[in-house]
Amino acid sequence: MGGYTLTENAALATRNTLRVDARAKLLAEIRDASKLPELLDFPALRGDRLLVLGEGSNLLFTGDFDGTVLAMATRGVQVESDGASARIAVAAGERWDDFVRWTLGQGYAGLENLILIPGTVGAAPIQNIGAYGCEVAEFVESVEAWDTRERRVVTLDHATCAFGYRDSLFKHEPGRYIVTAVRFVLPRSRPLRTDYAGIAEELARMGVDKPAPFHVAEAVVHLRTRKLPDPAVIGNAGSFFKNPIVEAALADALKREHPGLAVWPQPDGRCKVSAAWMIEAAGLKGVREGDAGMSNRHALVLVNHGQATGPQLWALAQRVIADVEAKFGVRLEPEPVIVGTQGA
């Protein structure tokens, strides 16, 4: 079939970075986004549960998926430049890290702090991915998607996407929009963000006193490589928990009781607090239950040491949530989508 392939009872272990052994009733791999209406009109898919899958780097399967998994494998980058900046339309199936490296090679600035994040371009606005003081929403002009409710292609501008911390419209209306492309606006030059999580210190170690975007990207690669386990080496989905945003009074009280806790004031008057610090302070960094564990390199990362099942990984995550809440009065929320009997 032109533009897509279909597989029944499809294995998903190699399609999620936690390497959970799960299966889908049907797997549809999409190479041509224009074929989505035709595919979704199949009688077998009408009314079926849908799960859109990129690289599977932001989900945890807690069971098999009794529905259709749409794996976006579309490719393509289109550029309109006026010299000082560029509008860049990118197909949803492009790898995020490849795209970031391409922008740096082309001399564009902005995405350097977001290098080495696993996943696809289409997934980036859904999660509003962020790292080292930067969020992708800063550079998203619009998102093109297939609206499953209205059965048409829609272009959602930046405001409509309703971006928030690890949040967007797409998370509040799950299943409605299938992202097919993202349009970014990237400048040739902008102030670099080097005041977050050791970037300045890493640049100093590199001997760079007048950094360019590619220097910042290299520093972030060094930091991420040292701190975060590689999904190619050990199964993980990156940071498993969001940094909680709490009322300022609670943040002040926590800071008085725990001076080492990192606290970041937010524009709305609330404060973001470090989930990693609380997990480590609760004695959970490196903890292991069978093959399910928390990384001993970074307290935020849930890891699969080999044969952990989805329910086993989810049970450990719930233990972390409960222990942190008991110690600090703050409830952690998972970043990844929980798919299977527990959700999605």
N, C-alpha and C positions, 0 to 999 in steps of 0.2 A: 504494500500500500504506500502510495506516495506521501511523504511527509511525516509518517509515523509508523511505528511497529507495535504490535500487541503481543503480550505474553501472559498466559493464564497461570495461576498458582505460582507466582514469581517469587524467587528468593531475594531477600533484601539485605542480607548480611553485608554484602560488599557495597551497598548503597547508603549506608549510614556510618558515620565515623566512630560511633560507639561500638560498632561491629556486633550489634544485637541480631541474633538469628530469628528473623521474623519473615512472614510471607504476605503477599498481597493477592487478593482474588484475581486482580487483573493489573498488569503494568503496561502503561502506554508511554512510549518514548517519543517525544515530539521534536521533530527537526525543522518543521515549518509551521510557524504560529498561525498562518492563515488557514491551516487545516483543522484548527481547534473546533470551529462550529460543526464541521462534518463529523469529526470524531465524537463530540459530545452528543450528537443527534442519534448515535447508535442506540437501538432499543435496549441493549444490554447495559448501557451506561445511564440511561434516563432515570433520575431519582436515586442513582447510586451515590454512596459516600465518595467524595473526592479528596485526595491528598496531593498537593503539588510538591514535588521533590526536586531540589537542586542537587547539591552534593551530600545532602543528609547530615550536615554538620551542625544543625540546630534543632535536633529532635531526639526523643527517646521513645523507642517502641516498647510498650509494656505488654504487647500481644500481637497476634497477626492482625492485618488490616483487611476487614471484610468489605472491600470496596475497590475503587480504581485509584492507583497511584499514577499521577501524571509527572513523568520525569522530563524536565525541560532541557533539551539538547540543542536549542537554537543558537546560531552564531551570527556575528556581524557587528561592525562598528562604523558609524557614519559621522563625519565631522563637518561642521560649519564654523569657520574661523574668521574673525575680523582683525586678527593680529594680536590684540591685547588679551583676548579670551576666546574660548571656543564652546559651542553647543555640541555635545557629543551624545548621540543616540546609540545605545548598546543593547544588543539582544539579551534576553533574560538568561539564556543558557551559558553565556560567557563566564569563565572563572573569574571571580573577583580579584584575586591576587595577580592574575595575568593582566587584567585591565589596569590595575594600579601601576604595575611596572611599565605598561605601555604608555600611560599618561606621563610618567616621569621621563621616559625615553623621548617623548615628543616635546618635552620642555614645559609641561603644564604643572601648576602647583595646586595644593589643596588636599590631595588624598594620601600624602606621604605618611601621615600618622596612622593610616588604616591599612598599611601593607601587611601581608602575611596572615590576614584573616581568612579562614577557610570559607568556602561557600560560593554561590553564584551571584551574578549581578542582580538577577531578579529577586533574590532573597534579601538583598541589602536594605531596600527601603521598608520592607515588611517589618523587620526587626529594628530598623533604624540603627544599624550597626555602629559601634563606636569604640574608640580606644585612644589612650594617651591624650585625653582632652579634646577629642574631635569626634563629631558625629557626621554620618553620611548625609543627613538631611540638609546640612549647610550648602550642599552642592547639587541637590536634586531640584531640577526645574519642574519636571512632570514625570508621571508614570503612565505608560500605556498598558491597558489590561483588557481581557475579555470579561465582561460583566455577565455572570451566569444567570443573574436575575432578569436583566433586561435583554439578554441574548444579543449583545452588540459590543463592538470595540469602543472603549471609552479612553479619553485622555484626562487624567486627574492632575490638576495643577498642585503646586507645592502646598498651598493653604488647604486644599481639599484632602490632602494626604494626612493632615492632622498629626504631624510628627510630635512625639514626646520622647522621654528617656526610655530607650529600648521599646518604643511603642509607635503605633501608627493606626490609621483608619483600617488597614488590612487585618490587624489583629482584633479589632472590634467588630468586624463583619467577616468572620472566618468563612472561607469557602465561596464567598461571593465573587471575588476578583482573582483572575489568573493573570499574573503579571507577565507581559510578553516583551516589554522593553522599558528601559529607563533613560531619561534624557538628563544629562548633567551640564552644568555651566562651570567651566574651570578657567581660572585666570592664568596668565603667564607669570604673574608675580603677586605675592600677597605676604603679609607678615607671617613668619613661621611660628608655630606653637612648640616651644621647647621647654616650657616651664612645668611640665607634668611628668611625674613618675620616673625621674632619673634620666630624661633625655639630655638635659644640659650636661650632666655628669658624664654620660656616655660620649657625647660629642667632645668633651674635654679629653677623655681617654683616647679618643681617635685623633687628637691633635688638631681638631677643626675649630677655628675661632671665628670664621665667617661662613656659617653654614648655608648651603643651598638646599632645596627640597630633597635632592637625592641623598644628601648627607643625613638629613633627619630620617629618611626612610631606612638608611643603613643602620643608624643608631637604634631605631625601633626593631629592626630585624635582630640585632644583637640582643636586645632586651627580651624580646619574645622568645627567642631561641633558648636563652638561659633559663627563663622563668616557666615557660609553658611546655608541657610534653607534646611531642610530635604525634599527631593521629596516625601517621604511617608506622610509628614504632609501637605505640600503645593506644588502644581505643579510647577516645574521649571526644567531647563536643565543645571543647574550650571552656570558658567560664560557665559554670552550670547555674550560678545564682546571680541575680541582680544585686547591685549595691542598693540597700533600702533607702528610701527618702522618707524622713521622719520630721515631725514638728520640731522647731528650734529648741523648745524647752526640754524635750526628751534628749535631743542631741547634746545640749549643755550638761544635762544631768549625767549622761553616759560619759562625756568627756571628763567631768569632775571625778567620776568613780574610776575611769579607765583612761589615764592621761595618754596612753599610747595609741588610742583609737583615732584613725584618720577621719576627719570631718570636713566636708566641702559645702559651704553655703550655696544655696540655689537662688535663682532670680526671684522666686515666689516667696522667699522668706524661710522656706523649710531648709533642711540640711540632708545631704547625702552622706551616709556613713559606710565604712568599709566592711563589706561582708567577709572578705578574706581574713581581716584581722580578727573578727568575732569568731569565725570558724576555727582559726588557729588557737585563739584564747580559750575556746571550749574544748581543746584537746583533740580536735578531729582531723587536723592536717596529717595525712599519711595513714589514717585509719583504714582497716581492711576487714571486710566480711566476705570470706570466700574469695572469689575473683572480682567482687565489687569493691572499689576503694576510692578514697580521696587522695589526690596526688600528693606525694611528699615534696614536690617542687613548687606547687602553687595550691593554696588551700581552697580555691574556688573550683577546682577542676575535678569532676567525677570521672573515674577511669575504669576501664574494663581490663583486668589483668590477664584475661584469656577467654574463659567460657562463661562469664557472668550473663545471666538472662536479664531481660528487661525488667521483670518484677523484682529481681534481686537488686539491680541498680536503683530502681525507684524506691525500694524499701530503705536503702542506705541514705538516699537523698532525703527521705522523710525523717529519718533519724537525725540528720544534720539540722533540718528545719526545727524539729522539736527541741533538740539540745540547745541550739542558739536562742530560741525563744524563751526557754526556761532560764537561761543565764542572763540574758540581756533585755528581755521583754520586747524583742524586735522579731517579727516574722519574716523570714526570707522567702522570696519567690523565685522559682526556677526561670532561667532564660529560655531554655529550649521548649518546644512544643511537646507535650506528652501525648503519645499516639497509641491507641489500643483500647484495652478495657478500662483504663483509667481516664481517658479523655480524648479530645479531638474527634 
